[in-house]
Every structure is written in structure tokens, then in C-alpha cells.
């Protein structure tokens, strides 16, 4: 027996199994590099709409580097956190993206690497972000910079989930936000 797809039946099943007003499945939004995400768009009208944050990479108990978001209102404590991270901090852009197929992801290009002076990767990231806010683009990391090119022409509009930007970031950085000196990653980084 041959089984064929039926769009009306698919919609009926969707209504029976998915609450259309619920937020997108948060497990589906991850931090990803856009290199393998096909054509994608970046949320926002201009680069100024993009939130910039400080992150650090700290090895976990298995030795695998994990990226943490440093998020502390008190500048004195924030500077102490950065010192506890061995001053290995980067400023990254929180780019909420959606690919051609509707898969949302968070891209974190480095805007400023505080340990490396004179690199142009930040400029290429900003140029890629601005292009991706206006057009469907592809982007890849090549020769120490981001290279992006736009789709030759389409009327397709990006479809964003109804999750807030805060929910997306909190989902992607669950338990990976350092806001005080007591965070277990800092303790492990100092004591090994």
C-alpha cells in the first residue's frame, strides 16, 4: 500500500497535538554557526538592534570548552568575574536567526576578542549581520573572517517563533550565565 501525504490531514494532526499559541519548542533553538544553516535571516532592522554581551570559554570537568555568558550588573563584580576567567573574554553579538526552513538558532559572532588586538573578524561579523538583517544570506568563516553573500532575489519573509528574545537567550544559555563569583564554572576554573 502506498502512503501519500495529505496537507489537510497534517493540519488536523497539528491542531490535535500542538497548541498554536504556545511558544516554539525551546529545545529546538540552539547556539549554532550559520555555515551549515542554508539561507538565513537575522532579526532586527540595524546593527544597533543587536545586543552585545561578554562571553568566556571555560573547560568543564571533562576538559571540553563551554561558552558562558557573563551577565552582572555590578561593574566591580563583573571585572572580578573577568579576572577569574583569566581575562579570556570576548564581546559577542547575540544574533537571533532563522533559516530558510524556519529553524531558529542563535549565532554568536565575536565582535571584539579582548585578547587579540588588530583582528578584522569583528568588522566582517558586523558587515554580515547588517547584510543578514536586510536579505537572506549565507555566511561562512574563512581566512579569519566572516564571508557573507545575499540570495539573488526572493520575496520570502522570515517566520519567527513567538518566543521573546530573552526566552531564546535563557534557553540557549541555561545554567551557563555567570552573574556572581560563586558560579561553579569559576570555582572549577580556579581550583581545577
C-alpha positions in Angstrom: 0.0 0.0 0.0 1.4 3.4 -1.0 1.1 6.1 1.6 0.8 9.7 0.4 1.0 13.0 2.2 -2.2 14.8 2.8 -1.9 18.5 3.8 -5.4 18.7 5.4 -4.7 15.7 7.5 -1.3 17.2 8.5 -3.1 20.4 9.7 -5.7 18.3 11.6 -2.9 16.4 13.3 -1.1 19.6 14.1 -4.2 21.1 15.7 -4.7 17.9 17.8 -1.1 17.7 19.0 0.3 21.3 19.1 -1.1 24.4 20.8 -0.7 27.0 18.1 -0.5 29.8 20.7 2.3 28.1 22.7 5.9 29.2 22.2 8.2 27.3 19.9 9.8 24.2 21.3 12.7 25.8 23.2 14.8 22.6 22.8 14.9 23.4 19.1 16.7 26.7 19.5 20.4 26.3 19.9 23.6 28.2 19.5 24.9 27.4 16.1 27.3 28.7 13.5 25.4 29.7 10.4 27.8 27.9 8.0 25.5 24.9 7.6 22.2 26.6 8.1 21.4 27.2 4.4 20.0 30.7 3.7 19.1 32.6 6.9 18.0 36.0 8.2 19.0 37.9 11.3 16.3 39.6 13.4 16.5 43.4 13.7 16.5 46.4 11.5 20.0 47.6 12.1 23.2 46.6 13.9 22.2 48.8 16.8 19.2 46.4 17.4 21.7 43.6 18.2 22.6 43.1 21.9 26.3 42.7 22.6 27.4 40.6 25.5 30.6 39.4 27.0 31.4 35.6 27.0 34.2 33.4 28.1 35.2 29.8 27.4 35.9 27.7 30.4 36.7 24.0 30.3 34.2 21.8 32.1 35.1 18.7 34.2 35.7 16.7 31.0 38.1 19.3 29.6 35.5 20.4 26.9 35.4 24.2 26.5 32.0 25.6 27.3 30.9 29.1 26.4 29.4 31.1 29.3 27.6 34.4 29.2 28.9 37.0 31.7 25.9 38.9 32.9 26.4 41.0 36.1 25.0 44.5 36.7 27.8 45.5 39.2 30.9 46.6 37.3 33.2 45.7 40.1 31.9 42.2 40.4 31.9 41.9 36.6 35.6 42.8 36.5 36.3 40.3 39.2 34.5 37.6 37.2 36.5 38.5 34.1 39.7 38.2 36.2 38.6 34.8 37.4 38.2 33.8 33.7 41.9 34.6 33.2 40.8 37.7 31.2 39.8 35.4 28.3 36.7 37.4 27.4 35.1 38.2 24.1 32.4 40.6 23.1 29.9 38.8 21.0 26.7 39.8 19.2 23.6 37.9 20.1 22.1 37.3 16.7 18.7 35.7 16.6 18.5 33.9 13.3 16.0 31.8 11.3 16.9 29.7 8.3 15.0 29.2 5.1 13.2 26.2 6.6 12.0 28.0 9.7 14.7 26.7 12.2 15.7 29.3 14.6 19.1 29.5 16.1 21.4 31.9 18.0 24.6 33.0 16.3 27.3 34.5 18.4 29.9 36.1 16.2 32.9 37.7 18.0 32.8 41.5 17.7 35.8 42.0 19.9 38.3 39.5 21.2 39.9 41.2 24.2 43.0 39.0 24.0 43.7 39.6 20.2 44.4 43.1 19.0 44.1 44.2 15.4 41.9 41.4 14.1 39.3 42.2 11.4 36.9 39.4 12.3 34.7 41.9 14.2 34.3 44.1 11.2 33.4 41.2 8.9 30.9 39.9 11.5 29.2 43.3 11.7 29.0 43.5 7.9 27.5 40.0 7.8 25.0 40.9 10.5 23.9 44.1 8.6 23.5 42.2 5.4 21.5 39.4 7.1 19.1 41.8 8.6 18.1 43.1 5.2 18.5 39.9 3.0 18.6 36.2 3.1 22.2 35.3 3.3 24.7 32.5 3.6 27.8 33.1 5.8 30.9 31.1 6.5 34.1 31.6 8.5 37.1 31.6 6.1 40.6 33.1 6.4 39.9 34.5 9.8 36.8 36.5 8.9 33.1 36.1 8.1 32.2 36.0 4.5 28.5 36.5 3.6 26.6 36.8 0.4 22.9 37.5 -0.2 20.3 35.5 -2.0 19.9 36.6 -5.7 16.3 37.5 -5.1 13.2 36.3 -3.2 10.1 37.7 -1.6 10.2 35.1 1.2 9.7 36.7 4.6 11.4 35.2 7.8 9.0 33.5 10.2 9.9 34.0 13.8 8.6 31.9 16.7 6.6 33.8 19.4 9.4 33.3 22.0 10.8 36.5 23.3 14.5 37.3 22.7 15.0 36.9 26.5 13.5 33.4 26.4 15.7 32.4 23.4 18.9 33.6 25.2 17.8 32.0 28.5 17.1 28.7 26.7 20.4 28.7 24.9 22.4 29.7 28.0 20.5 27.6 30.6 22.9 27.2 33.6 25.6 29.0 31.5 25.1 32.5 32.8 27.7 33.8 35.2 26.3 36.5 37.4 28.4 36.3 40.5 31.7 34.9 41.8 30.0 31.8 43.2 29.3 30.2 39.8 30.5 26.6 39.8 32.4 27.2 36.5 34.5 29.9 38.1 35.2 27.7 41.1 36.3 24.8 38.9 38.4 27.1 36.7 40.3 28.4 39.7 40.7 25.1 41.5 40.6 22.6 38.6 
